[in-house]
Amino acid sequence: NMDIWRMRADGTGEERVTNTVEWEEGRPMYLPDSETVMFRAWKYADYGKKRPTPMTVFTIKHDGTDLKPRTFDEGMNWSSYPAPDGRHFFAVKVIENNNWEIFLFDMEQPAKAPERITYNDSFDGFPSVSPDGTKLVFGRSTGKGFMSDIYVHVMDITPLGITVSGISAVDRVYNGLTGVNLDVSGASLQGKIAGDTLNSIPAARAYGAV
């Protein structure tokens, strides 16, 4: 039975964090608050009976309190790694044709579907993030066999500074109110990369204040 423990760097002061019979925990990682631990776990009863083995990502305080699930589907959520913002994390999911890909999850929006980050017909896994949150490091299989010829890849995940220009207020007679309708017919996006799709607010909902 696998459980999570914490200790000092010299191996002293062992303290048990998890104590479960039915779950097998692994890959513990501290969040930036230095007291919350993220880990993935699978049920012993599922091992060898379901493929891939279902796994859930959890967080827990390092004193063993405040256990919370962070994934809620029946699939495999493996190799979780928290982002330095304390809100997001990366994990590996298996999609069609045994394709292992890295996804981004948002702990503040648990109902939101995770965002796919990698696209490869074989295996992408073992994600980790640079302390400044700008680089994602992961292993990618380039061989013919499963998890064969794995090379380290570095992906730039710096947020893009998307800005909008060309929006103006529609003229109207002053009525004592500050709300105005906006003319977005000349709006354009700066910083958008060719080929990217961005969700924007419909023109009918454009509204501002002066």
Summary of the structure (lengths in Angstrom):
residues: 210
radius of gyration: 22.6
end to end distance: 62.9
largest distance: 74.7
contacts: 514
relative contact order: 0.09
helix: 4%
strand: 43%
